[in-house]
Amino acid sequence: MLRRGLRAWLADAGAAEDQAYDLLLAACEAATNAMEHAQDPTQPYFDVSAVVGGGRVEITVRDYGQWRERVPSMDRGRGSTLISAFADVTATPSPEGTTVVIRARLAGAAV
């Protein structure tokens, strides 16, 4: 349902097909991380929101749990590297959960 909704929204926002695919991949990776990595969530769900304006798109994924701390020797995985290949990404942890924001300029948008 998330993939279908975001795909339609990105098309309406004017994202090129290749860029829409990349942003969909990044957003779904962030959502998967929210489901798999949030420990002891205070809410049994995660939120996804998306806005477009000024030739830019912003997709936010927020969970309500805490991510396990990883020591330098642990494999960090490739999720954030994957997302960063397509857009600017920030992950902000807080006591209430973690918020991941994916930002990109729409292909062909005026500067």
C-alpha positions in Angstrom: 0.0 0.0 0.0 2.9 2.4 0.8 4.6 1.7 -2.5 1.4 2.1 -4.5 0.5 5.4 -2.7 4.0 6.9 -3.0 4.3 5.8 -6.7 1.1 7.7 -7.6 2.0 10.7 -5.5 5.5 11.0 -7.1 3.9 10.8 -10.6 1.5 13.6 -9.6 4.5 15.6 -8.2 6.2 15.4 -11.6 9.0 13.1 -10.7 10.6 11.4 -13.8 10.1 7.7 -13.9 13.7 6.8 -13.0 13.8 9.3 -10.2 10.4 8.1 -8.9 11.8 4.5 -8.8 14.9 5.6 -6.9 12.9 7.7 -4.4 10.4 4.8 -3.9 13.3 2.5 -3.2 14.8 4.9 -0.7 11.4 5.5 1.1 10.6 1.8 1.3 14.1 1.1 2.7 13.5 3.7 5.4 10.1 2.2 6.1 11.6 -1.3 6.3 14.2 0.0 8.7 11.5 1.5 10.8 9.7 -1.8 11.1 12.7 -4.0 11.6 15.0 -1.9 13.8 12.8 0.0 16.2 13.0 -1.7 19.5 10.3 -1.6 22.2 8.1 0.9 20.3 5.7 3.1 22.3 3.3 2.9 19.3 2.8 -0.2 17.1 3.2 1.7 13.8 5.3 4.1 11.8 4.3 7.3 9.9 5.2 8.3 6.4 4.6 11.8 5.0 5.6 13.5 1.8 5.5 17.1 0.5 6.6 18.7 -2.7 7.4 22.4 -3.3 9.9 24.7 -4.9 11.0 21.9 -7.2 11.9 19.6 -4.3 10.4 16.5 -2.7 10.7 15.5 0.9 9.6 12.1 2.3 9.6 11.6 6.1 9.5 8.2 7.8 9.1 8.2 11.6 9.1 5.2 14.0 8.3 5.2 17.7 11.0 2.9 19.1 14.7 3.0 19.9 17.4 1.6 17.6 20.0 -0.6 19.1 23.4 1.1 19.5 26.1 -0.5 17.3 29.7 -0.6 18.1 32.2 0.3 15.4 33.0 -3.4 14.7 29.4 -4.3 13.9 28.3 -4.2 10.2 26.1 -1.1 9.7 24.3 -2.5 6.7 23.7 -0.7 3.5 20.4 1.0 4.0 21.6 4.5 4.6 24.2 4.1 1.8 21.5 3.0 -0.6 19.2 5.9 0.4 22.1 8.5 0.2 22.8 7.5 -3.4 19.4 8.9 -4.5 18.9 11.8 -2.1 20.0 13.8 0.9 19.1 11.8 4.0 19.1 12.6 7.7 18.2 10.3 10.5 17.4 11.9 13.9 17.0 9.7 16.9 15.1 11.0 20.0 13.6 9.5 23.1 10.3 9.3 21.2 11.6 7.5 18.1 13.7 8.0 15.0 12.8 10.3 12.1 14.4 9.8 8.7 14.0 12.6 6.1 14.7 12.0 2.4 15.1 15.2 0.3 15.7 15.5 -3.4 15.4 18.1 -6.2 12.9 16.9 -8.7 14.7 16.0 -12.0 14.2 18.9 -14.4 13.0 21.3 -11.7 14.1 25.0 -12.0 16.8 26.0 -9.6 
